Amino acid sequence: MFTGIVQGTAEIVDIHELDGFRTHVVALSPALREGLALGASVAHNGVCLTVTRVEGERVSFDLMRETLRLTNLGALVPGDRVNIERAARFGDEIGGHAMSGHIISMAEVVAIDEAPNNRRLWFSLPGSLGRFVFEKGYIGVDGISLTVGDVRRGEERVEFSVNLIPETLERTTLKERLPGSKVNIEVDPQTQVIVETVERVLAARA
């Protein structure tokens, strides 16, 4: 389990490509790799990946075909940076919200509103996923636990905004996102369960 509180960013230093398979190697700081062992779970831009090799600061992770298709990790090149969160341990403080590391879709940045001490980003999602997005609800964006601001619903797309404080911009890769950028989205698991349960109940009564 993850909490959506990003602990830092890490640089992709190498990528090994195979057919429908990729190993990427990131340079983790001493703090991020403390106690790290083979088989450990680490979130990259919100995607739960498993440690396959540790060689000093260089840590390797394997990405399967589905991960490459559904997330923005497939577009990374050496020199890019990713948001990193180590898996939560029993007793850890949950400062964000419970997250699984399973990405439901990518969203596109469609607008950025700048203000003196914060930044508002607008994202576009397929309309079918809009039923999981509510004002003041939780959402995971590139592994960051954020609160949904405004929501604009259309037939084919839904747009939503998040407001970013300087600390979030400083600690994560969201400061680098521009209109057209793709981000990984994980909807709040509790919201998803409630919505899908209500849909099943209503469908059964119809």
ROSE-4610 file (N, C-alpha, C; in Angstrom, 1 decimal, always signed):
// ROSE-4610
residu = [M/M/M/F/F/F/T/T/T/G/G/G/I/I/I/V/V/V/Q/Q/Q/G/G/G/T/T/T/A/A/A/E/E/E/I/I/I/V/V/V/D/D/D/I/I/I/H/H/H/E/E/E/L/L/L/D/D/D/G/G/G/F/F/F/R/R/R/T/T/T/H/H/H/V/V/V/V/V/V/A/A/A/L/L/L/S/S/S/P/P/P/A/A/A/L/L/L/R/R/R/E/E/E/G/G/G/L/L/L/A/A/A/L/L/L/G/G/G/A/A/A/S/S/S/V/V/V/A/A/A/H/H/H/N/N/N/G/G/G/V/V/V/C/C/C/L/L/L/T/T/T/V/V/V/T/T/T/R/R/R/V/V/V/E/E/E/G/G/G/E/E/E/R/R/R/V/V/V/S/S/S/F/F/F/D/D/D/L/L/L/M/M/M/R/R/R/E/E/E/T/T/T/L/L/L/R/R/R/L/L/L/T/T/T/N/N/N/L/L/L/G/G/G/A/A/A/L/L/L/V/V/V/P/P/P/G/G/G/D/D/D/R/R/R/V/V/V/N/N/N/I/I/I/E/E/E/R/R/R/A/A/A/A/A/A/R/R/R/F/F/F/G/G/G/D/D/D/E/E/E/I/I/I/G/G/G/G/G/G/H/H/H/A/A/A/M/M/M/S/S/S/G/G/G/H/H/H/I/I/I/I/I/I/S/S/S/M/M/M/A/A/A/E/E/E/V/V/V/V/V/V/A/A/A/I/I/I/D/D/D/E/E/E/A/A/A/P/P/P/N/N/N/N/N/N/R/R/R/R/R/R/L/L/L/W/W/W/F/F/F/S/S/S/L/L/L/P/P/P/G/G/G/S/S/S/L/L/L/G/G/G/R/R/R/F/F/F/V/V/V/F/F/F/E/E/E/K/K/K/G/G/G/Y/Y/Y/I/I/I/G/G/G/V/V/V/D/D/D/G/G/G/I/I/I/S/S/S/L/L/L/T/T/T/V/V/V/G/G/G/D/D/D/V/V/V/R/R/R/R/R/R/G/G/G/E/E/E/E/E/E/R/R/R/V/V/V/E/E/E/F/F/F/S/S/S/V/V/V/N/N/N/L/L/L/I/I/I/P/P/P/E/E/E/T/T/T/L/L/L/E/E/E/R/R/R/T/T/T/T/T/T/L/L/L/K/K/K/E/E/E/R/R/R/L/L/L/P/P/P/G/G/G/S/S/S/K/K/K/V/V/V/N/N/N/I/I/I/E/E/E/V/V/V/D/D/D/P/P/P/Q/Q/Q/T/T/T/Q/Q/Q/V/V/V/I/I/I/V/V/V/E/E/E/T/T/T/V/V/V/E/E/E/R/R/R/V/V/V/L/L/L/A/A/A/A/A/A/R/R/R/A/A/A]
num = [1/1/1/2/2/2/3/3/3/4/4/4/5/5/5/6/6/6/7/7/7/8/8/8/9/9/9/10/10/10/11/11/11/12/12/12/13/13/13/14/14/14/15/15/15/16/16/16/17/17/17/18/18/18/19/19/19/20/20/20/21/21/21/22/22/22/23/23/23/24/24/24/25/25/25/26/26/26/27/27/27/28/28/28/29/29/29/30/30/30/31/31/31/32/32/32/33/33/33/34/34/34/35/35/35/36/36/36/37/37/37/38/38/38/39/39/39/40/40/40/41/41/41/42/42/42/43/43/43/44/44/44/45/45/45/46/46/46/47/47/47/48/48/48/49/49/49/50/50/50/51/51/51/52/52/52/53/53/53/54/54/54/55/55/55/56/56/56/57/57/57/58/58/58/59/59/59/60/60/60/61/61/61/62/62/62/63/63/63/64/64/64/65/65/65/66/66/66/67/67/67/68/68/68/69/69/69/70/70/70/71/71/71/72/72/72/73/73/73/74/74/74/75/75/75/76/76/76/77/77/77/78/78/78/79/79/79/80/80/80/81/81/81/82/82/82/83/83/83/84/84/84/85/85/85/86/86/86/87/87/87/88/88/88/89/89/89/90/90/90/91/91/91/92/92/92/93/93/93/94/94/94/95/95/95/96/96/96/97/97/97/98/98/98/99/99/99/100/100/100/101/101/101/102/102/102/103/103/103/104/104/104/105/105/105/106/106/106/107/107/107/108/108/108/109/109/109/110/110/110/111/111/111/112/112/112/113/113/113/114/114/114/115/115/115/116/116/116/117/117/117/118/118/118/119/119/119/120/120/120/121/121/121/122/122/122/123/123/123/124/124/124/125/125/125/126/126/126/127/127/127/128/128/128/129/129/129/130/130/130/131/131/131/132/132/132/133/133/133/134/134/134/135/135/135/136/136/136/137/137/137/138/138/138/139/139/139/140/140/140/141/141/141/142/142/142/143/143/143/144/144/144/145/145/145/146/146/146/147/147/147/148/148/148/149/149/149/150/150/150/151/151/151/152/152/152/153/153/153/154/154/154/155/155/155/156/156/156/157/157/157/158/158/158/159/159/159/160/160/160/161/161/161/162/162/162/163/163/163/164/164/164/165/165/165/166/166/166/167/167/167/168/168/168/169/169/169/170/170/170/171/171/171/172/172/172/173/173/173/174/174/174/175/175/175/176/176/176/177/177/177/178/178/178/179/179/179/180/180/180/181/181/181/182/182/182/183/183/183/184/184/184/185/185/185/186/186/186/187/187/187/188/188/188/189/189/189/190/190/190/191/191/191/192/192/192/193/193/193/194/194/194/195/195/195/196/196/196/197/197/197/198/198/198/199/199/199/200/200/200/201/201/201/202/202/202/203/203/203/204/204/204/205/205/205/206/206/206]
x = [+0.8/+0.0/+0.9/+0.3/+1.0/+0.1/+0.7/-0.1/-0.3/+0.5/+0.4/+1.3/+2.1/+3.0/+4.4/+4.7/+6.0/+7.2/+8.1/+9.3/+10.5/+10.4/+11.4/+11.3/+12.2/+12.2/+13.6/+13.6/+14.8/+15.0/+16.2/+16.5/+16.6/+16.0/+16.2/+17.6/+18.4/+19.8/+20.1/+19.2/+19.4/+18.1/+17.9/+16.7/+17.1/+16.6/+16.9/+15.6/+15.5/+14.3/+14.3/+13.2/+12.9/+11.5/+11.1/+9.8/+8.7/+7.9/+6.9/+7.3/+8.6/+9.2/+10.3/+10.4/+11.4/+11.9/+13.2/+13.8/+14.4/+13.9/+14.5/+15.3/+16.3/+17.2/+17.2/+16.9/+16.9/+18.0/+18.5/+19.5/+18.7/+18.7/+18.0/+19.0/+18.6/+19.4/+19.6/+20.6/+20.7/+19.4/+18.7/+17.5/+16.4/+16.3/+15.2/+15.5/+16.8/+17.1/+17.5/+17.3/+17.6/+16.8/+17.4/+16.7/+16.1/+16.3/+15.7/+16.3/+15.4/+15.8/+15.1/+15.6/+15.0/+13.6/+12.7/+11.3/+10.5/+11.1/+10.4/+9.6/+8.5/+7.6/+7.9/+8.1/+8.4/+7.5/+6.8/+5.9/+6.7/+6.6/+7.2/+6.1/+5.9/+4.8/+3.5/+3.4/+2.2/+2.0/+3.0/+2.9/+3.7/+3.1/+3.8/+4.7/+6.0/+7.0/+7.8/+8.4/+9.2/+10.7/+11.4/+12.9/+13.4/+14.2/+14.8/+16.3/+16.9/+18.4/+18.8/+19.8/+20.3/+21.8/+22.4/+23.8/+24.2/+24.5/+24.8/+23.5/+23.7/+22.6/+21.7/+22.2/+21.4/+20.4/+19.2/+18.1/+17.3/+17.1/+16.4/+15.0/+14.1/+12.7/+12.2/+11.4/+10.9/+9.5/+9.2/+7.9/+7.3/+6.1/+5.5/+4.7/+4.2/+3.6/+2.4/+1.6/+0.4/+0.8/+1.8/+2.3/+2.8/+3.5/+3.9/+2.8/+1.7/+0.5/-0.3/-0.5/-1.5/-0.9/+0.5/+1.1/+2.1/+2.5/+3.5/+4.9/+5.1/+6.5/+7.0/+6.2/+6.6/+7.3/+7.0/+7.5/+8.8/+9.3/+10.4/+11.7/+12.7/+14.0/+15.0/+16.2/+17.3/+17.4/+17.5/+17.5/+16.2/+15.1/+13.8/+13.8/+12.9/+12.8/+11.4/+11.3/+10.0/+9.8/+8.5/+8.2/+8.3/+8.9/+9.2/+8.5/+7.9/+7.3/+7.6/+8.3/+8.4/+7.1/+6.9/+5.6/+5.5/+4.3/+4.0/+4.2/+4.6/+4.8/+3.7/+3.4/+2.4/+2.8/+1.9/+2.2/+2.6/+2.9/+3.3/+2.1/+2.4/+1.3/+0.9/-0.4/-1.0/-1.4/-0.4/-0.7/-1.5/-1.6/-2.4/-3.7/-3.8/-4.9/-4.4/-5.1/-4.6/-4.7/-3.5/-3.4/-2.8/-3.2/-2.7/-1.5/-1.3/-0.2/-0.7/-2.0/-2.6/-3.3/-2.7/-3.1/-4.4/-5.4/-6.6/-6.6/-5.8/-5.7/-4.7/-4.4/-3.6/-4.5/-4.2/-4.9/-4.0/-4.5/-3.7/-3.9/-2.7/-2.8/-3.4/-4.5/-5.1/-4.9/-4.6/-4.5/-3.7/-3.0/-2.3/-2.6/-3.1/-3.4/-2.3/-1.6/-0.5/-1.0/-0.6/-0.8/+0.5/+0.5/+1.8/+2.3/+1.5/+2.0/+1.4/+0.8/+0.3/+0.1/-0.3/-0.5/-1.7/-2.6/-3.7/-3.5/-3.6/-3.5/-4.9/-5.3/-6.5/-6.1/-6.9/-6.6/-7.9/-7.7/-8.8/-8.7/-9.9/-10.0/-11.1/-11.1/-12.2/-13.5/-14.6/-15.9/-16.3/-16.0/-16.4/-15.8/-14.6/-14.0/-14.4/-15.2/-15.6/-16.5/-17.1/-18.0/-17.3/-16.0/-15.2/-14.5/-14.8/-14.1/-15.2/-15.0/-15.9/-15.2/-15.8/-15.2/-14.9/-13.7/-13.2/-12.9/-13.0/-12.6/-11.1/-10.6/-9.2/-9.0/-7.7/-7.3/-5.8/-5.2/-3.8/-3.3/-2.4/-1.9/-0.3/+0.1/+1.6/+2.0/+1.2/+1.5/+1.4/+0.8/+0.6/-0.8/-1.0/-2.4/-2.8/-3.9/-4.4/-5.9/-6.4/-7.8/-8.3/-9.4/-10.0/-10.6/-10.3/-10.9/-12.3/-12.3/-13.5/-13.6/-14.8/-15.0/-15.9/-15.5/-16.4/-16.7/-18.0/-18.4/-18.9/-18.4/-18.9/-19.3/-19.9/-20.3/-19.1/-18.0/-16.9/-15.7/-15.6/-14.4/-14.9/-14.2/-14.4/-13.1/-13.2/-12.0/-12.1/-10.9/-10.9/-9.6/-9.7/-8.5/-8.0/-6.7/-6.1/-5.2/-5.1/-4.4/-3.1/-1.9/-0.6/+0.0/+0.4/+1.2/+2.7/+3.5/+4.9/+5.6/+5.3/+5.9/+5.7/+4.5/+4.2/+5.0/+5.0/+5.8/+7.3/+7.8/+9.2/+9.6/+8.8/+9.1/+8.8/+8.0/+7.5/+7.8/+7.5/+7.7/+6.6/+5.5/+4.4/+4.8/+5.9/+6.3/+6.8/+7.1/+7.6/+6.5/+5.3/+4.2/+3.7/+3.5/+3.0/+1.7/+0.9/-0.2/+0.2/-0.5/-0.2/+0.5/+1.1/+1.8/+0.8/+1.2/+0.4/+0.8/-0.2/+0.0/-0.7/-0.2/-0.9/-2.0/-3.1/-4.3/-4.7/-4.8/-5.4/-6.6/-7.8/-8.9/-8.9/-9.6/-9.7/-10.4/-9.8/-10.4/-11.7/-11.9/-13.2/-14.3/-14.0/-14.9/-15.3/-14.3/-14.6/-15.5/-15.3/-16.1/-17.5/-17.7/-19.0/-19.8/-19.1/-19.8/-20.2/-19.3/-19.6/-20.7/-20.7/-21.7/-23.1/-23.2/-24.4/-24.9/-24.0/-24.4/-24.9/-24.3/-24.8/-26.2/-26.4/-27.7/-28.8/-28.5/-29.5/-29.8/-28.7/-28.9/-29.8/-29.6/-30.4/-31.9/-32.1/-33.5/-34.2/-33.4/-34.0/-34.8]
y = [-1.2/+0.0/+1.2/+2.3/+3.6/+4.7/+5.8/+6.9/+8.1/+8.2/+9.3/+10.5/+10.3/+11.3/+11.0/+11.7/+11.4/+11.8/+10.8/+11.0/+11.7/+11.8/+12.4/+12.1/+12.5/+12.2/+11.4/+10.7/+9.9/+10.0/+10.0/+10.0/+8.7/+8.5/+7.3/+7.4/+6.4/+6.4/+5.4/+4.4/+3.5/+2.7/+2.3/+1.6/+0.4/-0.8/-2.0/-2.4/-2.4/-2.8/-4.2/-4.9/-6.1/-6.0/-7.1/-7.0/-7.0/-5.9/-5.8/-5.9/-5.5/-5.6/-4.6/-4.0/-3.0/-3.1/-3.0/-2.8/-1.4/-0.6/+0.7/+0.8/+1.6/+1.7/+3.1/+3.3/+4.6/+4.8/+6.0/+6.3/+6.8/+6.0/+6.3/+6.9/+7.9/+8.5/+7.6/+7.8/+6.9/+6.8/+7.9/+7.9/+7.1/+7.1/+6.4/+4.9/+4.5/+3.1/+2.5/+3.2/+2.6/+1.4/+0.3/-1.0/-1.6/-1.1/-1.6/-3.0/-3.9/-5.3/-5.8/-6.8/-7.4/-7.8/-7.6/-7.9/-6.8/-5.7/-4.6/-3.9/-3.3/-2.5/-1.0/-0.3/+1.1/+1.7/+2.8/+3.4/+4.4/+4.3/+5.3/+6.0/+7.3/+8.1/+7.4/+6.8/+6.1/+4.7/+4.1/+2.7/+1.8/+0.8/-0.1/-1.0/-0.9/-1.7/-2.5/-3.6/-4.5/-4.4/-4.2/-4.2/-5.5/-5.5/-6.7/-6.8/-5.6/-5.6/-4.3/-4.4/-3.3/-3.3/-2.3/-2.2/-0.8/-0.6/+0.7/+1.6/+2.8/+3.7/+3.3/+2.4/+2.0/+0.8/+1.1/+0.1/-0.2/-1.5/-1.9/-2.3/-2.1/-2.5/-2.9/-4.0/-4.5/-4.0/-3.6/-3.1/-4.1/-4.6/-5.5/-4.7/-5.4/-4.8/-4.0/-4.5/-3.7/-2.4/-2.5/-1.2/-0.2/-0.7/+0.2/+0.9/+0.1/+0.6/+1.6/+1.3/+2.0/+3.3/+3.4/+4.4/+5.2/+6.3/+7.2/+6.7/+5.6/+5.1/+4.6/+4.2/+3.7/+4.8/+6.0/+7.1/+7.7/+7.2/+7.8/+7.5/+8.4/+8.2/+8.5/+8.0/+8.4/+9.9/+10.3/+11.7/+12.2/+11.5/+11.9/+11.5/+12.2/+11.9/+11.4/+10.6/+10.0/+10.3/+10.4/+10.5/+9.2/+9.2/+7.9/+7.9/+6.8/+6.5/+5.1/+4.8/+3.5/+3.0/+1.7/+1.1/+1.5/+1.7/+2.1/+0.8/+1.1/+0.0/+0.1/-1.0/-1.0/+0.0/+0.9/+1.9/+3.3/+3.3/+4.6/+5.6/+6.8/+7.9/+7.9/+8.0/+8.1/+9.6/+10.3/+11.8/+12.1/+11.2/+11.4/+10.6/+9.6/+8.6/+7.3/+6.2/+4.9/+4.7/+4.3/+4.1/+2.7/+2.1/+0.7/+0.6/+1.7/+1.7/+1.1/+0.9/+0.4/+1.5/+1.9/+3.0/+2.6/+3.5/+3.2/+3.8/+4.9/+5.5/+6.6/+7.2/+8.4/+9.6/+10.7/+12.0/+12.9/+13.8/+14.9/+16.2/+16.9/+18.3/+19.2/+19.9/+20.7/+22.2/+22.6/+24.0/+24.1/+25.2/+25.6/+27.0/+27.2/+28.6/+28.9/+29.9/+30.4/+31.4/+31.3/+32.3/+32.6/+33.6/+34.0/+32.8/+32.1/+31.1/+29.7/+29.5/+28.1/+28.0/+26.8/+26.5/+25.6/+25.9/+25.0/+24.3/+23.0/+22.2/+21.6/+21.7/+21.0/+19.8/+18.7/+17.4/+17.0/+16.2/+15.6/+14.1/+13.5/+12.0/+11.6/+10.3/+9.7/+9.9/+10.2/+10.4/+9.2/+8.0/+6.8/+6.8/+7.5/+7.5/+8.6/+9.6/+10.8/+10.5/+9.3/+9.0/+8.7/+8.6/+8.4/+9.7/+10.8/+12.0/+13.0/+13.5/+14.4/+15.6/+16.7/+17.9/+17.5/+17.9/+17.6/+16.2/+15.3/+13.9/+13.8/+12.6/+12.3/+11.7/+12.0/+11.4/+11.3/+10.3/+10.1/+10.6/+11.5/+12.1/+11.8/+10.9/+10.6/+10.2/+9.5/+9.0/+10.0/+11.2/+12.2/+12.2/+12.1/+12.3/+13.7/+14.0/+15.4/+15.4/+16.6/+16.9/+17.5/+16.9/+17.5/+18.8/+19.8/+21.1/+21.1/+21.8/+21.8/+20.7/+20.4/+19.3/+19.8/+19.6/+19.9/+18.6/+18.3/+17.0/+17.2/+16.4/+16.4/+15.0/+14.8/+13.4/+12.5/+13.0/+12.1/+12.3/+13.5/+13.8/+14.5/+14.3/+15.0/+15.7/+17.0/+17.8/+18.1/+18.0/+18.3/+19.1/+19.8/+20.6/+20.2/+20.4/+20.3/+21.5/+21.9/+23.1/+22.6/+23.1/+22.7/+23.8/+23.4/+24.4/+24.3/+25.3/+25.3/+24.0/+23.5/+22.2/+21.1/+20.9/+19.8/+20.1/+21.3/+21.6/+21.4/+21.7/+21.5/+20.0/+19.2/+17.8/+16.8/+17.2/+16.3/+16.8/+15.9/+16.3/+17.1/+17.4/+18.1/+19.5/+20.1/+21.4/+21.4/+20.2/+20.1/+19.8/+19.6/+19.2/+20.4/+20.2/+21.3/+20.8/+21.7/+21.3/+20.2/+19.1/+18.0/+16.9/+17.2/+16.1/+15.1/+13.8/+12.7/+12.4/+12.2/+11.8/+10.6/+9.8/+8.6/+8.9/+8.3/+8.5/+7.2/+7.4/+6.3/+7.0/+6.5/+7.0/+6.5/+7.2/+6.8/+5.4/+4.4/+3.1/+3.0/+3.7/+3.7/+4.3/+5.4/+6.1/+5.1/+4.4/+3.5/+2.4/+1.8/+0.7/+1.2/+2.4/+2.9/+3.1/+3.8/+4.1/+2.8/+1.8/+0.6/-0.2/-0.2/-0.9/-0.3/+1.1/+1.8/+1.5/+1.4/+1.1/-0.3/-1.2/-2.6/-2.7/-2.0/-2.1/-1.5/-0.3/+0.3/-0.5/-1.2/-2.0/-3.2/-3.8/-4.9/-4.5/-3.3/-2.8/-2.5/-2.2/-1.7/-2.8]
z = [+0.0/+0.0/+0.0/-0.6/-0.6/-0.1/+0.2/+0.8/-0.1/-1.2/-2.1/-1.6/-0.6/-0.1/-0.8/-1.8/-2.6/-1.7/-1.7/-0.8/-1.5/-2.8/-3.6/-5.0/-5.8/-7.3/-7.5/-8.6/-9.0/-10.5/-10.9/-12.3/-13.0/-14.1/-14.9/-15.5/-15.2/-15.7/-16.8/-17.0/-18.0/-18.3/-19.5/-19.9/-20.8/-20.6/-21.4/-22.0/-23.3/-24.0/-24.6/-24.4/-25.0/-25.7/-26.4/-27.0/-25.9/-25.8/-24.9/-23.4/-23.2/-21.8/-21.7/-20.5/-20.3/-18.9/-18.8/-17.4/-17.4/-16.4/-16.2/-14.9/-14.9/-13.8/-13.3/-12.0/-11.4/-10.4/-10.3/-9.2/-8.0/-7.0/-5.7/-4.7/-4.0/-3.0/-1.8/-0.9/+0.2/+1.1/+1.2/+2.0/+1.4/+0.0/-0.6/-0.7/-0.6/-0.7/+0.6/+1.7/+3.0/+3.3/+3.6/+3.8/+2.7/+1.4/+0.2/-0.1/-0.4/-0.7/-2.0/-2.6/-3.8/-3.4/-4.4/-4.1/-3.5/-3.0/-2.4/-3.4/-3.0/-3.8/-3.7/-4.8/-4.9/-6.0/-5.7/-6.6/-7.5/-8.8/-9.7/-10.5/-10.2/-10.8/-10.5/-9.3/-8.8/-9.2/-10.0/-10.5/-9.5/-9.0/-8.1/-8.9/-8.6/-9.3/-8.3/-8.7/-7.8/-8.1/-7.1/-7.2/-7.7/-8.8/-9.3/-9.2/-8.9/-8.8/-8.0/-7.1/-6.4/-6.6/-7.2/-7.4/-7.0/-5.7/-5.2/-5.3/-5.9/-6.1/-7.2/-8.1/-9.3/-8.9/-9.1/-8.7/-9.9/-10.2/-11.4/-11.1/-12.1/-12.0/-13.4/-13.4/-14.7/-14.9/-16.2/-16.6/-17.7/-17.4/-18.4/-19.4/-20.4/-21.6/-21.1/-20.2/-19.7/-19.0/-18.2/-17.6/-18.6/-19.6/-20.7/-21.5/-21.6/-22.4/-21.6/-20.3/-19.5/-18.8/-18.7/-17.9/-18.7/-18.1/-18.8/-18.6/-17.9/-17.8/-19.1/-20.0/-21.3/-22.2/-21.9/-22.7/-22.1/-21.0/-20.3/-21.1/-21.0/-21.5/-20.4/-20.6/-19.6/-19.4/-18.2/-17.9/-17.3/-17.6/-17.0/-15.6/-14.8/-13.4/-13.1/-12.1/-11.6/-10.2/-9.8/-8.3/-7.7/-6.5/-5.8/-4.4/-4.2/-2.8/-2.5/-1.3/-0.8/-0.3/-0.3/+0.2/+1.7/+2.1/+3.5/+4.4/+5.6/+6.6/+7.7/+8.3/+9.4/+10.4/+10.8/+11.8/+11.2/+9.9/+9.3/+9.3/+9.4/+9.3/+7.8/+7.6/+6.3/+6.1/+5.5/+5.3/+4.1/+3.2/+2.0/+2.1/+1.2/+1.3/+0.7/+1.1/+0.8/-0.7/-1.3/-2.7/-3.0/-4.1/-4.4/-5.3/-6.1/-7.1/-8.4/-8.5/-9.8/-10.6/-11.7/-12.5/-13.3/-13.3/-14.1/-15.5/-15.6/-16.9/-16.9/-18.0/-18.1/-18.3/-17.9/-18.2/-18.8/-19.6/-20.3/-19.6/-19.4/-18.9/-20.0/-19.7/-20.8/-20.5/-19.2/-18.9/-17.6/-17.5/-16.3/-15.9/-14.7/-14.2/-13.1/-13.3/-12.4/-11.4/-10.2/-9.2/-8.4/-7.6/-7.0/-6.1/-5.4/-4.4/-4.6/-5.8/-6.1/-7.6/-8.0/-9.4/-9.5/-10.5/-10.7/-12.1/-12.0/-13.2/-13.6/-14.9/-15.3/-16.2/-15.9/-16.6/-17.3/-18.4/-19.1/-19.1/-18.7/-18.6/-19.5/-20.0/-20.7/-19.8/-20.5/-19.7/-18.9/-19.3/-18.6/-17.2/-17.0/-15.7/-14.8/-15.4/-14.7/-13.6/-13.6/-12.5/-11.1/-11.2/-10.0/-9.5/-10.2/-9.9/-9.4/-8.1/-7.5/-6.8/-6.8/-6.2/-4.7/-4.2/-2.9/-2.6/-3.6/-3.5/-3.7/-3.3/-3.5/-4.9/-5.4/-6.6/-6.6/-7.2/-7.3/-8.7/-8.7/-10.0/-10.0/-10.8/-10.9/-9.5/-8.7/-7.4/-6.3/-6.6/-5.5/-5.1/-3.8/-3.3/-3.3/-4.1/-4.3/-4.1/-3.8/-3.7/-4.9/-5.5/-6.7/-6.4/-7.3/-7.2/-7.9/-9.1/-9.9/-10.9/-11.3/-12.3/-13.4/-14.6/-15.8/-16.5/-16.6/-17.2/-18.6/-19.6/-20.9/-21.3/-22.5/-22.8/-23.1/-23.6/-24.0/-23.0/-22.4/-21.6/-20.3/-19.3/-18.0/-17.7/-17.3/-16.9/-15.4/-14.8/-13.3/-13.0/-12.0/-11.6/-10.2/-10.0/-8.7/-8.4/-7.1/-6.7/-6.0/-6.5/-6.0/-5.2/-4.0/-3.1/-3.5/-3.1/-3.5/-3.0/-1.9/-1.4/-2.4/-2.9/-3.8/-5.1/-5.6/-6.8/-6.6/-5.4/-5.2/-5.1/-4.5/-4.2/-5.3/-6.3/-7.3/-8.7/-9.7/-11.1/-11.7/-10.9/-11.5/-11.9/-11.4/-11.8/-13.2/-13.8/-15.1/-16.1/-15.7/-16.6/-17.4/-18.6/-19.5/-20.2/-20.8/-21.6/-22.6/-22.7/-23.5/-22.8/-21.6/-20.9/-20.4/-20.3/-19.8/-18.3/-17.5/-16.1/-15.8/-14.8/-14.4/-13.4/-13.5/-12.6/-11.9/-10.6/-9.7/-9.0/-9.2/-8.5/-7.1/-6.2/-4.8/-4.7/-4.2/-4.2/-3.5/-2.4/-1.7/-2.6/-3.3/-4.2/-5.3/-5.8/-6.9/-6.4/-5.3/-4.8/-4.5/-4.0/-3.7/-5.0/-5.9/-7.2/-7.9/-8.0/-8.7/-8.0/-6.7/-5.9/-6.2/-6.1/-6.4/-7.8/-8.8/-10.2/-10.3/-9.6/-9.6/-9.0/-7.9/-7.2/-8.1/-8.7/-9.6/-10.8/-11.4/-12.5/-12.2/-11.0/-10.6/-10.4/-10.0/-9.8/-11.1/-12.2/-13.4/-14.1]
